[in-house]
Amino acid sequence: MPSSPSSSAQAARAAVAARLRELRLDAGLTGKELAVRCGWHPAKTSRLENALTPPSDDDIRSWCATCDAAPSAPDLIAATRAVDSMYMEWRRLHRTGLKRTHETSVPLYERTCLFRVYCSTVIPGLVQTPSYAEALMASITRFQGTPDDVAEAVAARIARSHVIHDGDHRFALLIEEAVLYYRVGDPQVMAGQLGYLLAAMSSPSVSLGVIPFTAERPVWTLEAFNMFDDDQVLVELLTAAVTVTSPREIEDYGRAFAELSRMAVYGARARSLITAAIAALG
């Protein structure tokens, strides 16, 4: 099972720190000598080498120049910036609103062949109705205190979901039964959303599984995650989006998805759970 969802970022930071240490050792410098030449406190060298403090671009340039390894600086700077993108706070991603996040992910969605999506709290974005998406994004915007561009973000999300109908893509979607009952919007919004789920199930490219309340759980309820082929996983936490790129961790998420899939029901049994949720709306 996946351990800490931010461990890919931690491992990448450690790799950058290890490379800095190698450059220092190759240059025959002690940590104190490097600190003196760079003009900073010796403790800073230790913090950087142990990945306790992320290096700035200037830190990396100074370190590499001092170690006669200036050509290594651009790659290390790029690696450090990539680490920053692995764990991104939603408030930072949404600092100008929600629309941009949807628009920038379009290339990833268009090049992905197999989507594997597990949601434990909301309907997957790929099969959300505009009304449901609007209610959900309005609550996210209020909670995060970010700029309100909900109408534009909803349009961007729906536009991004064109991959459901266009191109050679396959979608394996898993939801917990509880998601069918969590009220996002009023009963009319929920009825429309659940009805759309029934329609989406008829697409030959979509496999929709519902994990019943009564399912025996060899895998506990997890945070929502989206797998894009075997290339990366996006994990959605309360405060941040975590991009997992470590092959070992991607394999763990794939194994978790497979076990969750075995707990789910499909076809007529899934439809009966969805129609029961619609009936419960009154």
C-alpha positions, -999 to +999 in steps of 0.1 A: +000+000+000+011+036-005+030+051+025+032+088+028+018+104-004+046+131-003+074+105-001+082+110-038+090+146-032+110+137-001+130+112-021+137+137-049+149+163-023+172+137-008+186+129-043+194+166-049+210+168-015+231+137-021+243+151-054+254+183-037+273+163-011+290+143-039+301+175-056+317+188-023+335+155-017+347+154-053+361+189-048+380+177-017+362+202+006+349+198+041+315+212+049+331+240+069+354+249+040+326+251+016+305+272+039+334+297+043+339+300+006+302+304+000+299+330+028+273+312+049+271+295+083+285+259+084+252+247+097+236+257+064+259+232+045+247+204+068+210+214+064+213+214+026+232+180+025+206+164+048+177+178+028+165+197+059+165+230+040+156+232+003+184+250-017+176+282-035+188+287-071+216+310-058+226+283-032+230+258-059+250+282-082+273+291-053+278+255-043+286+243-078+309+272-085+328+266-053+332+229-062+344+238-097+312+221-110+293+251-125+279+231-154+260+209-129+240+239-116+213+241-143+203+204-139+202+207-101+181+238-103+157+221-126+155+191-104+148+213-073+120+231-091+105+198-102+105+187-065+085+219-057+059+208-082+054+174-066+038+188-035+017+218-043-006+235-019-041+241-033-040+277-022-008+282-043-023+263-073-055+283-070-041+317-062-056+331-093-087+308-092-095+273-103-097+277-140-060+277-147-054+243-129-079+227-153-065+243-184-029+234-177-037+197-172-054+193-206-022+180-223-018+153-196-054+142-201-052+142-239-020+120-239-032+095-213-046+062-227-057+046-194-072+066-166-076+049-132-095+070-108-106+063-072-128+087-053-140+083-017-157+116-012-169+131-045-179+121-080-149+119-103-143+151-122-144+133-156-181+125-151-193+155-132-223+175-145-219+213-147-243+218-118-225+193-096-191+208-105-203+243-098-216+234-063-183+215-055-160+243-068-180+269-050-174+251-017-137+247-025-134+284-033-151+294-001-130+271+020-097+280+005-105+317+003-092+319-033-105+341-062-140+331-073-138+321-110-162+291-105-182+297-137-150+297-158-135+268-139-166+247-145-164+254-182-127+244-182-135+212-164-163+202-187-141+211-217-112+190-203-136+160-200-140+158-238-115+129-236-144+108-224-159+111-259-129+118-281-098+099-289-086+064-278-089+066-241-101+041-215-115+050-180-116+028-150-135+047-123-141+036-087-163+053-061-173+044-026-211+039-022-211+068+003-202+092-026-237+085-040-252+100-008-229+129+000-250+160-009-230+183-032-256+208-042-294+204-037-314+172-044-321+183-079-283+187-086-276+153-070-304+136-090-290+151-123-255+139-113-265+104-104-286+102-136-256+112-156-235+085-139-260+059-152-257+073-187-218+074-185-218+037-176-232+029-211-200+042-228-178+013-240-147+032-229-159+036-193-159+011-165-176+024-134-173+004-102-191+011-069-176-002-036-207-011-015-210-002+022-211-039+029-179-049+011-153-066+031-123-043+031-088-058+026-079-022+016-090+007+038-107+038+024-080+059+008-076+095-003-087+103-039-062+095-065-059+096-103-035+074-122-024+085-157-012+054-174+018+042-155+035+075-157+022+095-127-004+096-099-021+127-086-032+123-050-057+149-037-052+159+000-072+185+019-044+211+015-023+200-014-020+181-046+008+154-046+023+143-079+038+108-075+064+098-101+084+072-083+080+039-102+078+020-069+050+042-056+031+042-088+032+004-086+018+006-051-011+027-062-017+004-091-019-025-067-042-006-044-064+002-073-065-035-084-076-045-049-102-018-046-115-029-080-121-064-067-142-050-039-165-031-063-197-041-081-203-033-118-231-033-143-266-041-130-254-043-094-238-009-096-269+005-114-291-007-085-269+011-060-271+043-080-309+041-085-313+034-048-294+066-040-316+085-065-347+071-048-333+082-014-334+118-025-372+118-021 
